[in-house]
Amino acid sequence: MAEIGENNNLEGQSSVLEVWSKKNEEYYEHVEKEKSDALTLAVKCINEGVLDCLDGVGSPLSFEIKAHHGVELFEMNRNWVETSQCWRCPCCDRNKFDVSRVGSKGQILAKLVEHHDHMEDALKAAFNKVFVESGVEVPTITGLAMVERMAPAFSSYARILICEDCNNADASAKKVLSGKGYRVEWQSFSIGQMKQFIKIDRHVSHEIDELKLMEVWRLVRPAYVARMNLVYQVAKAAALQDYWYERYPVGVVAVPTLSNGYHRYGLLGLVNEEVFSREMLKESISHKSNWSRWRTERKPAGSCPPSNYLAMILSLPGCARMWGELDDFWQCPICERSKFEVVKFAKGKVSFQTHLPSWRSAAWKNVGQICMACCSVVKSMKWELEKEYGMSVKDTFSCITPDELRSIITARPHSSPLVDKQKAQKLVDRWLSC
């Protein structure tokens, strides 16, 4: 069946789309020429100084750098040309002009690199170490794939673009620590840590302040040791228990859809996947969502948060920000629950969320932050009016006033409110009668 699906044209005949595509080969050639012209214009604009979001050997900044160093030859990498001429290193805070320096071969060094943790390498090394130590004779099929997928979880920071001098400073710091007898093969310092021990100057590589480096290392070392112990245990499980992750056979396309790029090129190059799907599904039926559930079904009550709920909230950046924005005596202006009562605890997760109603709705203009449970009732009513009945609601909070919302709900600590079915139905009916 697959072969028939892939070759459904009658032998010796071409599809209408294929015929059309051949007739429009000139269009594709035109597109390629337009791309070439765009490249030429981009280079011209960069060199003339009217486009500074990208860089190159001929940019005004490069001429300024060459004049300063008295050198013409650049050793420049892709990251340098693909970043703004106004870029600053997030680690040492030098701009590109300050970062530039003359290399050992008399060339101007202009390089930016992606700084990253080395946990993937550490995991793979530990994986191989387990094989050697345990004397495993049976190959593992899924273990290494699991190691590759888990590596980012052990990284102490995300990839970030920095100047080459800062990246080299990381290696230099490790060399210092190795010289003092520490095992730091897989250690990598974050930019926040490096800032504390690098000596910064213009047009020169960084020096290492060894005293400050040791201060940072004393703080970092316990976490590094704990991570490496954990890495070894994960690698051990991956090497000795072969059921972690299944790779698909070679040749299998996991998601062979147009939206995922399958058949995207060639004949279908000009077909928009979303428009195509909408067109082909016009006559198809779909399950109709029940948009009235917000007012017809009772949501389960939440549990009382654990005693250390605040520490959990403050560990979540979004929740911590919302919690900190409100004073200790704040109450939701709609349901009148306290900060503690607004805290939600469900399926082992603690959360605290609030929302500021839109200023575009006059009735809500001076209400202030409300709890997310009350906000969810408003949003659900809007979705029902729009998706179920095709009503036009210009702004979420214009579908109901604060007093109307108060009249249809009964607040519950740590839970979604109870919604009065009859009162909510009347509000919806009133909208529909307009």
N, C-alpha and C positions, 0 to 999 in steps of 0.2 A: 504493500500500500504506500509505503514511503516513496518508493521509486516512481510510482504512478503520480503521486502528489507533486514530486519535483519535476516531472517531465510530462505535463498534461497537455502539451501541444500535439496536434496531429503531425505525423512524420512528414517532413518536407514543407510544412507551413510555419509561418511566423506569427506570433501573437500581435494583436493590434498595438500593444504597448511597445513591443520590440520594433515594429515598423515605425512607430512615432518617434522612438528614441533615435533610430538611425537618421531620420529626417532632421533631427535636432542636434546632430553632432556638432554643428557650428556653434550652437549655444554653449556647449561644454568647453569648446575651444575659446570662446569669448570669455567665459568665466575664468579660465586659466590665465588669459591675457590680462584681465582686470586684476587678478591677484598679483601678477608680476608688476603691473603699473602701480598698485597700492604699495608694494614693497619699495619700489623706486622713489615714490613720493615720501614714504615714511623716512627713508634714509636721508633724503634731501631736507626734510623738515628738521630732523635731528641735527644735521650738520649746520643748518642755518640758524639754529637756536630757537625755533618756534615750537618745538616739541621736546620737552624735557622729561617726559615720563619714561623714556627709554634712553639708552646710552650707546656709545660706540667710539671707535678710534678717532672719528672725525668730528665729534661733538665739541661745542665750546668748552665744556669742562675738561675734555681731554687735551685741548690746546693749552688751557691754563695749567694743567698738570705738566705737560711737556715743557712749557716755558719755565716753570718753577724748578724742575729737575735738570733742565738742559739736556734732555735725552729724547730721542724721537721714537725709539722702538718700544712697543707695548707687549706685555704678556698678559692678555685680558681673557677672562673666561665668560661663559654664556650667562651665568648669574649676574655678572657685572653689566652686560649689555641689556639684559631683560629687566633691569630695575631702574628706578628714577635717578636722574642726576642729583636729586636732592636727598637721596637715601642716606640714612645714618645707621651705624651699627648698633643694634639694641643692647650689646654687651659693653663696648667701650665708649659708645656715643660719639665716635668720630664720623665725620662725613666722608664722602668718597675722596675728596681732595686730600684730607688729612690721612686717610688710609693708604693712599698711593705712596710707594717707596721704590727706590732703586734696588734691584736684585743683584746677586753675585755675578751675573753675566752682563751687567751693564744695561739691563732692560728695566722698564717700569713695570712693577707688579701691580696688577689691578684685578684682584680675585676676591670673590665672595663665595662662601661654601655653606652647605647645609650642615649644621651641627646636630648630632643625634646621639642618643644613648646606644650602648653596645649590647643590649640584653639579648637580641636575636643571636649574635655570635656566642654569647655566654651560654645560652640554652643549647645551641648546637654542640658546643664544646663539651658541655656536661652530658649531653645525650651520647656522644661518642665515648666519653669516659666511662659511663655506665656499661656500655657494651663491652669495653675492655675488661673492666673490673669483675663483671658478672659472668663473663665467658659465654654470653648468649650465642647459641648456634643457629637459631631460627630467625630469619630476617623479619623485621617489623614493617608492615605496610602502611600503617596509619600514624605511627608515633611521630615521625619527623614532621608530617603535615600539621599535627597538633602543636608541636613546638613552634613552628613558623607562625601559626595563628595566634598563639598566646604571648609571643615575645613583646608586643606593644604594651601588654598589661603590666609588665615588669619594669618598663622604662620609667625613669624618674622625671622626665620632661619630654615634651613633644619636639619634633624637628623644628629648627628655626634657622633662618639665614643670618649669618654673621660674617665679619671680615676674616680673611685667612689668618691674620695675626692672632685673633682671639681663639680660633680653632687650634692653632699651633700651641697656644698657651696651655690649653687643656693637656696636650701631649707632654709639654715641658713639665707641668705640675706633676703628672704621673711619674715622670722620670725622676724628679726630686724625691718623691715618696718611695719609689723603688730603691733608690740609693740609700734610703734610711731603713731598708729591710721590710717594707710593707708590700703585701701582695695586692696589687691594684690593676691586674691585667684587664679587667672588664669595667673598671671605674670610669665614669665620665662626668665631669662637673657641668652643672647648669650655668646659664649666663649670670644668674643671681649670685651663684657661688664664686664664679670667676671674677666678677666685678670686685670682690673683696680682696683678691690677692694679686691682681695684675697691676703693673706700673705702666701708665699710659703716657705716650707722647706722640707728636705728629711725625709722620713719615718714617717711623722706625717700628720694628717688631717689639712686642711687649717683653718686659722683664718680670720675673716672679719674685714677689715678696714672700720669702720662705716662712717667716714668722707668722704672717697672716694666713698663709697656706696651711700651716699646721693647726691653726685655730679652726679653720674651716673643716679640715680633715677630722679633727676630734669630734666635731658635731655630725659629720657625714658618715663616718666609719661604721657606727652601730647599724644604721639602716642598710649600708652596703653589705655588711656581713649577713644581716638577716635576709636580704634579697638573694644573695648567692646561695645561702642554705636552702631557701625556698626553691630557687632555680634548680638545684640539684635534685630535690625531691620530685619536682615536676618531670624533669628529664628521666628520672628513674622510673616513674610510672609510665611515661611514654615509651621507654625502651622495653619494659618488661610486661606491659599489658597492651596487647595489640587490638584495641577496640575503640580508639578515640575519634578517628576522623576518616571518612571514606573518600578517596579521590575517585572521580568518574573516569571510566575508561578513555583512553586516547581517542579523539575523534568525536566524542559526545559533546554536543552543544547544550549546556545546562538550561539556558533560557532562550530558545530559538525564536524570539519575537522581533518584529520590526522595530519596536521601541528600544530594544536592547541591541540594535545594530545589525541584526540578522537580515540579510538581503538588502541592507541599507544602501549599498552602492550599486552602480550599474543602472538597470532599467528603473529602479525605484528611487533613484537619487533625488528626484524632485517631489516625491510623495511625502507629505507631512503625516506622520504616524497618528497624531491625535485626530486630525481632520478625517483621515482614512477610516479609523476605527469608528468615529461618530457616524460617518456616512454608511458604513457597512452594518451598523447595529440599529439603524433607524427602525427597521421592521421587527427587531428582536424584542422579546418581553424580558422584564427583569423583576426580581423580587422587590416588592414595595416596602420600604422602611416604615416602621410605625413611629412617626414623628410626634405622636401625642403621649408617648410613654412617660415623659417628664411629669405629666399631671394625672395619669391614670394608674401608674404602678408605683408602689411604695418601695423606696430604696432601703436596703438593710442598714441597720444602725452600726456605727463604728465602735471601736473599743477605746477604752481610756488609755492614753499614751503612757509609756513607761516613765519611771521617775527621772531618767536621764534624757527626756525628750528634747530639752533645750540644746544639749550638746549635739544631738543628732541634727536638729534644725540648723544650727550654726555651722555644721559640716557641709551643708548643701548651699552653694553660693547664691542661687536664686531665692531660696527660702530665707537664708540669712539676711539678704538685702531687704526683703519685705518686712521681716521681723524688726530689723534695726530702724526702719523708717517710721515705726509707730511707737508711741510712748507706752509705758507699762499699764496705763489706765484706759487704753483705747478699747472701744467696743464697736462692733460692726453697726453702722448707723441704720441698718435695715433690720437685722434679726436680733441685735443687741447682745450678741455673744461676746465674751471677753477674749483676749488673745489666746488664753489657754484653751477655752472652749472651741475656738476656731481650729486649733491643731487637730489634724486628721491622722488616725492611726489605723491602717488597714493592710492586711497581708504582710505584716512585719515592717511596713514602711511608714515613716513619719513625714508629714508635710505641713507647710504653712504657706498659704497663698492668698493674696488679696488682689483687687483690681480697682483702678480708678475709672469711674464711668466717663463716657465721652462728654466733652464740653459742648458738643453740637446739640445735645438734648437739653433743652432749657430746664425741664423739671429736675434734672440731675446735676445741674451746674454747680451747686454748692453742697453736694452730699459728701464728697470726700471718698477715701478708700473704703470699699466694702469687701466682705469676705468672698472667696471664690465660690462657695456654695450658693450664695445669693445670686452672684453673677451667672452661674450656670443655669439657674432657673430662667433668667432673662434671655440668655442665649438660646436656650431650648425653645422658648416661646417664639422667638424670632425665626428659628429654623422651621418650626411647624407652620407658621404663617407663610413663609416663602416656599418651602419645599413641598408641603402638603396641599396648600391652597393657592399657590402662585401669587401671593400678595407681594406688594413692593414696600419693603420696610427700609427707609433710607439710612437709618442708623440703628444699631442694636438696641440702644437704650430708649429709643423713641417708641418702642412697642408697648411699654408699660411705665407707669410713674412709680416713684418710691412708695407712696401710700398704697397703691394698688398691689405692689409686690408684698408689702407688709401684711395686707389683708388676706392673702391667699396661702401664706406659709406659717408653719409652726416650727420654731427652731428646736434643734436637738444638739447637745454637746458632741463634738467630734464626729458629726454626721451631717449628711445632706438633710435639708428641712423636709418636713411633711408638707405636701401640697394639697389644699382643699380642692377636690375634684369639681364640685359644683361651681365654686367661685371662679376657678380657673377656666371652666367651660364658658361661663358667662363673659369673661374677658375676651376669649377667642371669638365667641359669637358676635360680640360687639364690633370687633375688627371686621368680621366677614360681612356685617350689615352696612358697613360704611360705603 
